[in-house]
Amino acid sequence: MSYHDPDPVIRTTDLVKDFGDQRALDHISLSVPPGVILGVIGPSGCGKTTLVRTLTGITARTSGDVSVFGRDPVTLSSRQRSRFGYMPQLPVLFPNLTVWGNLTFMSSLYGLPVRRRRRRLVELLDLVDLADHRSKQLADCSGGMQRRLSLAATLVHDPELLYLDEPTAGVDPILRERFWDHFRSLRDQGRTIVVPTQYVGEAVSCDVVAVMAEGRLITVQPSDQLSRVAFGGDPIALDFENGWVPNGVKQRLREQPFVRSVRSTETGLAVVVADDQRDVDTLRRYLEAEGTTFASIEPAQPTFDEIFVRIIENDAASRQPVEPTGVAA
């Protein structure tokens, strides 16, 4: 089975999903190549889970086109469906079976050969830190343990494509990082992973991030480019001694062609420039030429929470109707 297909693993064009008069997905167009981790980030109820369920074929689309491995997911055969794994938000395993029994059932469902089965299940229980609980009934496991077992069950048949809906919800930070190490390892082997999540900080672990709001796809960007999208350029921290900004500096900076925006901070100014390193140097030379003394100047590092909030706010502002400024003659 090849993991190096040059065609997109997932493609959607003007994908729409309506539930009655409520639009859950609003003309989503997306192309996902093989061998990437795609993070889908957005507030609760924005359509992340509906998107994944539509990509798996569980939920039928209202209109538009969807293809997974070049085919409509609704028409995929059982054999073709075994090429992907889906970890839903809610547990779907059997509470009356043990941890080991659940994994054994899932491995047999996917046709994992008996001679390989035991070793594979032991590896997965070690990954999700459940090896010591293999004989425990699932009904007696905590919610977090059930979540971890769901991940193991999704990985059991080593699929090419993984849909992992909130895979680290309720997982402690140490185990969460272990999961992401494993996801990156799978990515490096050519697998494609789609991760809807409300943990905005996990965007740093994704190759590409799709930001959603109200069923719409706002932007799809490499994770290291999200800051530029959010702020319209590269944010620079310009600090002054004791946080005191000399008179007129803020206004004069706003008038410079390489400056996108300026706002005050506790330590000085936050300046957004058009191009990171080149315009940091340009800004430094400008301040020195006009004799402005400053304490430090360096690229700012906004958190992913700040970036995400800014992207959502910018999108909301762009959709506000423009108030008329006058009366036509």
N, C-alpha and C positions, 0 to 999 in steps of 0.2 A: 504494500500500500504506500503510495508516494505522498510525501509531505511537502513537495516542492512544486505544486501546481501553480503556474504563473497567473492563472485567472483568479479573480476575487473568490474567496470562499463564500462570502455573503454579499448580496447586492439587493438594494431596495430602490425603487423609483416611485416617487409620489405615493408612498404607502399611507393609506388612510384606514383607521379602524374606528367605527362608531358603535356605541352601545346605546341604542335608542336615539335620543336627541343629544347625547353627550359624545363629543369627539375626543377619543383617547389618544389617537395618533393623527397628526395633522401634516400630511404630505411630507413624509420622511424619505429622504434620498440619502443613501449610505452605501459605501463600498468598502469592504474589509478584505485586505489581502491575506494570504497565508503567513503564518509565523509572526503574529503580533498579538499583544495584549491590548484589547480595546476596553477602556473604562467608560461606562455610561453613568454620568453623574447628574443628579438633579434632585429637587425637593420631593418629599413624599407625595405620591399621587400624580407625578408629572408624566407617567407613561412608560417608565423603564421596564417594569415587569410585563406590561402588555406588549411592548416591543419584542421582548425575548420570547414570549409565548407565541407571538405571530411568526417569529423566525423559526421556531421549532415545528410549526404547523398545528400546534394545539389549539390556537385561536385563528379562525379564518379572517382574512382581511376583508374590508368593505370595498376598497378599490386600490388601484396601483399594482405594482409588480414586486414580487419577492422571489429570489432564487438563493438556494443554499446548495453548494456543490453543483451549480448550474441547473438545478431543478426546483420546481415549486415544492416547498416543504410539505404542503398538504398531500402531495401525490407520492411522497417517498415511501418505498417499501420498508419492511422491517429490517432487511439487510442493510439498506442504505441508511436507515436511521441509526444503526449501530455505529456509524462513523462519527456521531456526536454524542455527548453526554450532557444531561441537563440536571442541574441542582436547583430545585425551586425554593421559594422562600419558606414554605410550610413543609414539615416533614411528611414523607409519603411511605415510610418504611413500616414494618409490622411490629406493633408493640408487644405481641405475645411471643416473638422470637428473641433469641439472644443476639447480642452484638455480632458474634461469629455467625450465627444462623442467618441473620439478615444479609451479611456479605456473601455467604455461601449461596444463598438464593439468587442474589443479583448476579453473581459470577456465572451460575448455571443458566440464568436467563439469557445472558449474552454469549453463551457457548464457550466460556473459558475452559480449556482442556483441564481435566482433573489433575494431570501430572504437574501443571503449572499453577494450579489454583492455590494450594496452601502457601507457597512462597509469596505469591502476589498478595494474598490477604494479610499475611504477617507484615509485609512491607507497608501496606496501607494503614494497618492499625498502629504501627510505629509512627507513621507520618502524623496521624491525627491524635496521637497520645492516648490510645484506647487499648493498648495491648494488655494492660492489667485488668481490663473490664470485659474481656471477650466472652465470658460466661454469664454476664449479667443480662437479664431481660431488658429489652429496650424500654418497656413501661417503667422500669425502676431507674432509668438514667435521667439525668438532668437535661434541661432544654439545650444547654451548651453542648453536652455530650451527644445528644441526638443530632445536633447541627453538624458536629464533626463527623459522625458516622455517615450522614447524608453526603458529605464531601467524598469520603472514602468510597461510597457506593457509586458515585458519579464517575470516579476515576478507575473503577475496577477493570473495565475492558479497554483501557488505554486509548480513548477516542482521539480522532484528529482535531475535532472542534469541541470546545467546552463552553457551555453557558452556565455561569456560576452566579446565581442571583443572591447578592448579599452573603458571600461565602464566609466572611469573618465576623458576622453579627454574633455578639455574645461570646467571642473568643478573646482570651487574654492577649496582651501585646506581644509576649514572647512567642506564643503559638501562632499568632497572626503573622509575624515575620517569617516563621518557618514555612507557613503556607505560601507566602509570597515568594520565598526562595524556590519553592517547588514549582510554582506557576512560571517563574522566570526560566527555570530549567526546562520545563515542557515547551515554553516558547522557543528556547534555543535549539530544541530538537525539531522545530518546525510546526508545532501545534498552534492553533489559533484559539484564543481565549477571550470571551466576552464577559465582562464583569460589571453588572449594574451594582452601584453601591451608593450609600449615603455618607460613607466615610470619605469626605472630600480629600483628606490628606493622602488617601491611597492613590490619588492621581499621579503622584510622583513615581509610583511603581508601574505605571502603564506606559506603553509606547505611544498610544494615541488616546485622546479623551474626547468623548462626545458629550456635550452639555445640553441637557433638555430642560424645558419648562413648558407647562401647560400643553403637553403633547407635541410640542414643536422641537425640532433640532436647531439649537441656536448656533452652535459652532462645532466643528470637528478639527482638532489641532494636535500636533505632537505636544506632549506634556510640557516640554521646555519652552513652548511658544505661547502658552496660555496667558502668561503675564502680559505679553505685548498686546494680545487681543483685549484683555481686560482694561488695560490702562492707555491703550492707543499709542504705545511706545514703551520705552524702558524707564522704569522709575529709578531716580537717583536720590540718595539721601545727602543733603547739603546741610551740615551742622555748623553752628556758630558758637563761640565761647559764651557759656551761660545761656544758650538758646536765644540770645538777642540778635535780631536781624537788623542790620543798618537800614536807615530810612531810604526808601526808594528802590531798594534792591529787588523786592518782589515784583513791583510793577515793571521795572526795566527788563527783568528776565522774561516776563510774559510777552514782551515785544520782540524777543529774539526769534529768528526764523527756525532755529533748531529746537526750540522749546515748545512742547505741546500743551503743558499745563503746569501750574505752580500752586501749591497750597501750604499753609503753615503747619508746623508740627511742634511738639514740645521742645525739640532741640534745634529747630531751624526751619528748613523748607524741604518739602518733597517736590522734586522737579521731575517731570516726565519729558524725556528727550526722544528724538526720532530714531537714533541708532546708538546702542549701548556704548561701546568702548570709544568709538570715534567722537561721539558727542559728549562723553564724559571729559575727554581731553579738550574739546572745544569749549565746554562750559568752564573748565578750570582756567584756560587761557583767557577767556572773556573776563572772569572775575579778577584775575591777576592784573590784566591790562587796565581795568578801571580802578584798581587799588582797593578792592574789597577783600578784607581779611576774613578767612573762614577757618574753622577748626578741622574739618575733614570733608571729603567728598568721595563717595563710592557708590557702586550700584546697590540699590535697595533689594531686599529679599522678602517680598510680601509672602504671607502664608497662603496656602491653597484655599483656606477659608475666605481670606480677603479677596483673592482672585475670583473665586466662584461667586461671591456676593456681588462683586463689581460687574461681572459678566451678566448676571441676572438683572441687576439694576439698569445697566446700559440697554439691555434688550427691552425691558419694560418702558424705559424712557423713550426709546425709538418708536414704540407702538402707540404712544400717546397722541391723540389728535392735535394738530397744530391750531392754536387759537388765531382767528383772523386779526390782523393788525390794523385794519382800516375798512372803510366802506367804499365799495366800488361806485364809480360815478355813473 
